[in-house]
């Protein structure tokens, strides 16, 4: 009985070690909670995660846009984005302005 119990614990240890190491290792993904606002300019884009799709050139990215001191989280599906792309930044700034204008109650 003692050998069976020892074997059981050895197998359990081998199974549990990878799970513990996965739980402790920080992933490559960022989170909004871990971002330091002092290091990021307003109206900037920070890519939080990128997941490759089954189709070449198709990804799911989650990024954050700093709009008036608040993070806007965006789920993007398609070609990978470039956080420094001027057209994307202009589009996000335009949406930020519209949200800020709407939040002020100035628009119905």
C-alpha positions in Angstrom: 0.0 0.0 0.0 2.9 2.4 0.8 4.4 1.9 -2.7 1.0 2.7 -4.3 0.6 5.8 -2.2 4.2 6.9 -3.0 3.6 6.3 -6.7 0.4 8.3 -6.6 2.1 11.3 -5.0 5.0 11.1 -7.6 2.5 11.1 -10.5 0.5 13.9 -8.8 3.6 16.0 -8.4 4.6 15.6 -12.1 1.1 16.7 -13.1 0.9 19.6 -10.7 4.3 21.2 -11.4 3.5 22.5 -14.9 0.2 24.0 -13.7 1.9 25.8 -10.9 4.6 27.2 -13.1 2.0 28.4 -15.7 0.1 30.2 -12.9 3.2 32.0 -11.7 4.7 33.0 -15.0 3.7 36.4 -16.3 2.2 36.2 -19.8 3.2 38.4 -22.7 -0.2 40.0 -22.6 -0.5 43.4 -20.9 -3.4 44.6 -18.9 -4.8 48.1 -18.5 -4.4 47.8 -14.7 -0.6 47.3 -15.2 -0.1 50.3 -17.5 1.5 53.4 -16.0 -0.3 56.6 -17.2 2.8 58.7 -16.6 4.6 56.7 -19.3 1.9 57.0 -22.0 0.9 60.1 -23.8 -2.8 61.0 -24.1 -4.4 59.7 -27.4 -1.9 56.9 -27.6 -2.5 53.3 -28.6 -1.1 50.4 -26.5 -1.5 46.8 -27.9 -2.6 44.5 -25.0 -2.7 41.2 -26.9 -2.4 39.6 -30.3 -3.8 36.2 -31.1 -3.0 34.7 -34.5 -6.0 33.5 -36.4 -6.2 30.4 -38.6 -5.9 32.5 -41.7 -2.6 34.0 -42.7 -2.6 37.8 -41.9 -5.7 37.6 -39.8 -5.4 38.3 -36.1 -7.5 39.2 -33.1 -5.9 42.1 -31.2 -7.0 43.9 -28.2 -5.7 47.4 -27.7 -6.2 50.3 -25.5 -6.5 54.0 -26.5 -6.0 56.7 -23.9 -8.8 59.1 -24.4 -9.1 62.1 -22.1 -7.3 60.2 -19.3 -9.6 57.1 -19.6 -8.8 53.8 -21.3 -11.0 52.7 -24.2 -10.6 49.0 -24.9 -10.9 48.0 -28.6 -11.2 44.4 -29.9 -9.8 44.4 -33.5 -10.2 41.5 -35.9 -8.3 41.6 -39.2 -4.9 42.6 -40.3 -2.5 43.5 -37.4 -2.6 47.2 -36.4 0.4 49.4 -36.1 0.0 51.6 -32.9 1.8 54.4 -34.7 -0.4 54.3 -37.8 -1.5 57.9 -38.4 -4.8 57.0 -40.0 -5.7 54.7 -37.0 -4.6 57.4 -34.5 -6.8 60.0 -36.4 -9.7 57.7 -36.4 -9.4 57.0 -32.6 -9.0 60.7 -31.9 -12.1 61.5 -33.8 -14.1 58.8 -31.9 -12.6 60.1 -28.7 -13.7 63.6 -29.5 -17.2 62.4 -30.3 -17.5 60.4 -27.1 -16.2 63.3 -25.0 -18.7 65.6 -26.8 -21.5 63.2 -26.2 -20.5 62.6 -22.5 -20.7 66.3 -21.8 -24.4 66.3 -22.7 -23.9 68.8 -25.5 -25.3 66.4 -28.1 -28.6 64.6 -28.1 
